[in-house]
Amino acid sequence: MITKQFNHNSNILEVTYSGEIDIKQILNYQLEINLDTSFPRDLMILTDATNSKIILSTKEVDEIALAIEDLMKKYSLIKNAFLTDSPLPTALSTLYKLSVTSFPTYQFDVFSTKKAALKFLT
């Protein structure tokens, strides 16, 4: 399950992955962000995937990266700090990061500590 809550104090969209996460859930989550006009156009996202099991193939990672192009039409900047503590999500996230480098207004990085992730966002 993917849940999200906008923290008005920090101005960060806090996203939590829990349980098994597949491509359908991630694409639906991206669509929700795309359709939500209440978020700031410079959007900071903290994604906590520490309590999840991400079930994706490398081809699906590329599909998710391609979907970012539509999302970026609505936002002037998105910074996404991805927090994980497992090797597989770290590897998949690194592949994803390489796939989205062509979007200059989308910044993504992978972190093992919340402190480092928050530093990236601020």
Summary of the structure (lengths in Angstrom):
residues: 122
radius of gyration: 13.1
end to end distance: 26.8
largest distance: 37.1
contacts: 331
relative contact order: 0.18
helix: 40%
strand: 34%
